[in-house]
Amino acid sequence: MSDKKTFNVVKSLPIRKADLQRTAMCFNNKQPRGAALKAANRGVKNIYLHERGTKKVHVFKGSMKRVKTAASAPEWVERPQHNQAAVKKVLIHYLV
């Protein structure tokens, strides 16, 4: 049995569980940071992740960085730079 949790991306920070406005994005990961990195990779800046089955909403700030491709990259990688997602945890909000 896997230990992965399901995180739903929410449009805004809700106060009550009834106020959740889910988007179509849903990520499976062991940690909320992994799910936040996946959301940031899709261009989401303010990330609100509702952990399914709990009353927790994890809040992250996401960004994209242009980094140089490593010299040890395979030969078929032709681009000199690529995008890399970065996230920073702001808080954990508990729903009422």
N, C-alpha and C positions, 0 to 999 in steps of 0.2 A: 504494500500500500504506500502511495506517495505522500510525502509530507508537504506538498505544495498547497498554497492558499490561493484563493481567487480574489482579485482586486478589481473593482469597477471604478472607472474614471467618472467623477461627478463634476457637473458644470460649475457649481459654486459651493462655498462652505455652508452646509445646512446646520440648523439649530436642532431640529427634531428629525427622527428617522422618517417621518411622513414627508419631510421637505426634500428628500433625496431626488435629484433630477439626473438620472444616469445618462451617459452617452453610449454610443455603440462600442466603445473600447472597453475590453475586459482582458485582464492579463493574469496568467497563472505563474506564480513564483513562490519560493520559500520565504523571501524577505520582501518587504515593501519597497526597498531601494531598487531591487531588480525590476520590479514592475514600473517604478518611476523612471528608470533609465529607458525602458521600452517606450513609455509615453513621450519622454523628451526626444527620443529619436524620431518620433513622428511629428515633432514641431510644437508640442504643448509647452507653454511657458509656466503657467500657474497650475500645478498638478494637485488635485484633490482625489485621493484614493480611498474608497470605502472598502474595508475588509469585510467580505461577505461572512455572515454568521456572527458578527460582533457589532458593537456600537462605536467602533473606532473609525476615524477619518484621518489618514496621514496626509499632511500638507508638505509639498515640496516646491522649490523653485527650480525650473529646468532651463538649460541653455545648450547651445551647440557650439563646438569649437572646431576650427580648421587646423588639423595637425598634419605634419609631414608623414608620409608613408615610410615605414621602417626599411632599412637597407636589406634586412633579411626576408622581405616579402617575396612571395613566389614570382617567377618570371612573367606570368600572365597578367600581373597587376601592373598596368601601364600608367596610372595616374600618380602624380607626385604628392598629392594631398587628398585627405578624406575627412568626412565629418565624424566627430566623436561627441556623444552626449555626456552631459555632466549635470548632476542634481545636488541640491543641498536641502536637508530636512529643516523645516521651519518649526513644526509642532505636531503633536497628536491631539486631535479634538475628539472628545467623547460626546456622543449624541445623548439627548435626554430621553 
